[in-house]
Amino acid sequence: MANKDPHELFMRVLSIETPYECDPPENICTPFGDFFYKFSSLYRNWILSLEFQQDLFECLSKANDNEGECASYYDIFSETVGVDQKEIPEFLKMSTLTIGLSLVENLLSQLSIEIARKLNINIELDKRNSKRIRCYQRS
């Protein structure tokens, strides 16, 4: 990526449409604005990571096609790239979902604080460092 044109990369990032519209973020309360920007960034990360993976695996598959006649090469390819082609997209999906759920949790927490402040109510949210991530892991 070091030899790519920065302007071209920036234009690629700008071309990724946000998954939803928030009209305009500065006219809504801060928790929704924060969520909009963070979720949009997560979405761009998802798209760009998928594109990178597709390019990478397409290139590696072509390399395997060219060298695939050698049994030891095929074995090594199958045990590394073959596994990666199956697992890396799953890892991306799981990590993106986990981060997305964390963003929603943070949104709800911030909204609760904002609403309580506007209603002049004192609330104390649970601040324990819990292991909530376990509920999002696949078995």
C-alpha positions, -999 to 999 in steps of 0.1 A, spaced: 0 0 0 30 22 4 33 28 -33 -4 36 -38 -15 71 -46 -28 88 -14 -54 108 -33 -67 76 -50 -69 59 -16 -87 88 0 -112 89 -29 -118 51 -24 -126 57 13 -150 86 4 -168 64 -22 -180 40 5 -215 50 14 -225 50 50 -249 22 59 -275 47 71 -280 84 70 -280 107 100 -292 141 90 -270 160 100 -251 146 130 -245 180 145 -283 186 149 -288 155 171 -276 147 206 -240 138 210 -245 100 217 -262 96 183 -236 117 165 -207 97 181 -224 65 172 -230 76 136 -193 85 131 -180 53 148 -204 30 131 -196 45 97 -159 40 104 -165 4 114 -185 -1 82 -157 14 61 -132 -9 79 -155 -39 70 -157 -30 33 -119 -22 29 -110 -54 48 -132 -75 26 -117 -60 -5 -82 -66 8 -90 -102 16 -106 -109 -18 -76 -94 -36 -52 -114 -14 -69 -147 -17 -74 -143 -54 -37 -136 -59 -27 -166 -36 -51 -189 -54 -35 -180 -87 -1 -187 -72 -14 -221 -60 -28 -228 -95 7 -221 -110 26 -242 -84 -1 -267 -75 15 -296 -93 40 -301 -65 25 -322 -37 45 -306 -9 35 -271 -21 -1 -281 -23 1 -295 13 17 -263 27 -8 -241 8 -38 -262 21 -25 -260 57 -20 -222 56 -38 -202 29 -65 -229 26 -73 -226 62 -70 -188 61 -95 -185 32 -121 -202 54 -113 -187 88 -101 -151 82 -135 -140 67 -152 -155 98 -127 -137 121 -136 -104 103 -173 -111 107 -170 -120 143 -148 -91 152 -170 -66 133 -201 -79 150 -185 -77 184 -173 -41 178 -207 -32 165 -225 -46 195 -200 -27 217 -209 5 199 -246 -1 205 -239 -8 242 -219 24 245 -247 43 227 -273 30 251 -251 39 281 -244 74 268 -281 79 260 -291 69 295 -267 94 310 -279 121 286 -315 115 293 -310 114 330 -290 146 329 -318 164 309 -345 150 333 -323 161 363 -321 125 376 -290 110 392 -282 75 378 -253 52 384 -246 28 356 -227 -4 363 -191 3 356 -177 -31 365 -153 -46 339 -175 -75 330 -168 -102 305 -198 -94 282 -178 -104 252 -183 -140 260 -219 -138 250 -209 -128 215 -184 -156 209 -193 -185 187 -192 -219 203 
